[in-house]
Amino acid sequence: MARTTLLAVLILLPGFARASDVPIKRELHHVKLGCTLGRVRKTFPPTKEWIKVREPNGGLVRIDIDRESARSFSPDVEKMQLGFHWGLLAYLKVIYTKAHTKERPIDKVVTEYAVDYGEPRRDGEMYFWKDGSTVLRVSEAELPAAKGKGVELRTAIEVMNRSVFVRKADQ
């Protein structure tokens, strides 16, 4: 009886929460889901006008930002892809540089997130975690090779509203 009571108390303590109960962090590189384009521009001042592309069927407004199009870009980041829905950030993908990918390959990143969020779900070489409102996905992104032939695989991390994830799965 005493063991059962002790176990129940330990489970209720915050430090013993299951990893899957931890809400997914909705921020990457100082950009948080739900922020406006103006806030993103303050964080990464543009050096040239960012091109907006609207997805068909009333989907997201997409903006790709690379090192040349923003002044204060993290040295580890090659490219960011943003998706806005009704003027608020609903999708964020960060693609890392070749050097950072060597330093933190996909398996290392997945292991680090698994400590916080538990065992990921897997779809091929894509790993993801979900909570009530957010999806975190880790995969490898294909970027054109530096010499113009073929592609290079880079570590990529995506964080998105769960409604965007459902919509992407339907496509």
C-alpha positions in Angstrom: 0.0 0.0 0.0 2.8 2.4 0.9 4.6 1.7 -2.5 1.4 2.4 -4.4 0.9 5.7 -2.5 4.6 6.7 -3.1 4.3 5.8 -6.8 1.1 7.9 -7.2 2.8 10.9 -5.5 5.9 10.6 -7.7 3.8 10.4 -10.9 1.9 13.6 -9.8 5.2 15.6 -9.3 6.0 17.9 -12.2 9.5 16.4 -12.8 7.9 12.9 -13.3 5.5 14.0 -16.1 5.6 11.7 -19.1 7.5 13.2 -22.0 4.3 13.0 -24.2 2.5 15.3 -21.8 5.0 18.1 -22.4 3.6 20.8 -24.8 5.6 21.2 -28.0 7.6 24.4 -28.1 6.1 26.7 -30.7 9.2 28.6 -31.5 12.4 28.2 -33.6 15.2 30.7 -33.9 13.3 33.5 -32.2 10.2 33.1 -34.4 7.0 31.9 -32.8 3.9 30.4 -34.3 1.1 33.0 -34.2 3.3 36.0 -34.7 2.8 38.5 -37.6 4.9 39.1 -40.7 5.9 42.5 -39.1 7.3 40.6 -36.1 9.3 38.3 -38.4 10.7 41.3 -40.3 11.8 42.9 -37.0 13.6 39.7 -36.1 15.1 39.2 -39.5 15.2 42.6 -41.3 14.9 42.0 -45.0 17.7 43.1 -47.4 15.3 42.8 -50.3 11.6 42.3 -50.7 10.4 38.8 -49.7 8.3 37.1 -52.4 4.9 35.9 -51.2 3.2 32.9 -52.9 -0.4 31.9 -52.0 -1.1 28.2 -52.0 -4.1 27.1 -54.1 -7.5 26.6 -52.4 -7.1 29.4 -49.9 -4.1 27.8 -48.3 -1.1 29.4 -46.6 0.8 32.4 -47.9 4.4 31.1 -48.2 7.6 33.1 -47.9 11.1 31.7 -48.3 13.9 33.5 -46.6 17.6 32.7 -47.2 20.8 34.2 -46.0 21.0 36.8 -48.7 17.5 38.1 -48.1 17.8 38.9 -44.3 20.3 40.8 -42.4 20.5 39.0 -39.0 20.3 35.4 -39.9 21.6 32.6 -37.6 25.0 31.2 -38.9 23.6 27.7 -38.6 20.6 28.3 -40.8 20.6 28.1 -44.6 17.0 28.8 -45.3 13.6 29.4 -43.6 10.2 28.7 -45.0 7.3 30.5 -43.5 3.5 29.9 -43.9 1.0 32.5 -42.8 -2.7 31.9 -42.4 -5.0 34.9 -41.8 -1.9 37.0 -41.3 -0.4 34.8 -38.5 2.5 32.4 -38.7 1.1 28.9 -38.9 4.1 27.0 -40.4 7.8 27.4 -39.9 10.6 25.2 -41.5 14.2 25.8 -40.8 16.8 24.2 -43.0 20.3 24.1 -41.6 23.7 24.6 -43.2 26.0 21.8 -44.4 28.3 22.3 -41.4 25.5 22.3 -38.9 24.0 19.2 -40.5 27.4 17.4 -40.0 27.5 18.6 -36.4 23.8 17.7 -35.7 22.6 15.0 -38.1 19.0 14.0 -38.2 19.4 11.1 -35.8 21.1 13.3 -33.2 18.3 15.9 -33.4 15.6 13.2 -33.2 17.3 11.8 -30.0 17.4 15.3 -28.5 13.7 15.9 -29.1 12.8 12.4 -27.9 14.2 13.3 -24.5 11.7 16.2 -24.2 8.7 14.8 -26.1 9.0 11.0 -26.0 9.3 8.5 -28.8 8.4 10.1 -32.2 6.0 8.8 -34.8 7.8 7.9 -38.0 6.8 8.1 -41.7 9.8 7.0 -43.7 12.7 9.3 -42.9 10.4 11.8 -41.3 9.9 11.9 -37.5 7.2 13.9 -35.8 5.6 14.7 -32.5 2.1 16.1 -31.9 0.2 17.7 -29.0 -3.2 19.3 -29.0 -2.3 22.3 -31.1 1.2 21.8 -32.5 3.2 19.4 -34.7 7.0 19.2 -34.7 8.6 17.4 -37.6 12.3 16.5 -38.2 13.5 15.4 -41.6 16.1 15.8 -44.3 15.6 18.5 -46.8 17.0 18.4 -50.3 18.9 21.5 -51.4 20.7 21.9 -54.8 24.3 20.9 -54.5 26.9 23.7 -54.5 28.3 22.7 -57.8 24.9 22.5 -59.5 24.8 18.8 -59.9 22.5 16.7 -57.7 21.2 17.6 -54.3 22.5 17.7 -50.7 20.6 16.5 -47.7 20.3 18.9 -44.8 18.7 18.6 -41.4 15.3 20.4 -41.3 13.0 21.1 -38.4 9.4 22.1 -38.9 6.9 23.4 -36.4 3.3 24.1 -37.4 -0.2 24.4 -36.2 -1.9 21.1 -36.1 -4.5 22.3 -38.6 -1.7 22.9 -41.2 -0.4 19.4 -40.6 -3.8 17.9 -41.2 -4.2 19.9 -44.4 -0.7 18.9 -45.6 -1.5 15.2 -45.0 -4.7 15.5 -47.1 -2.8 16.8 -50.1 
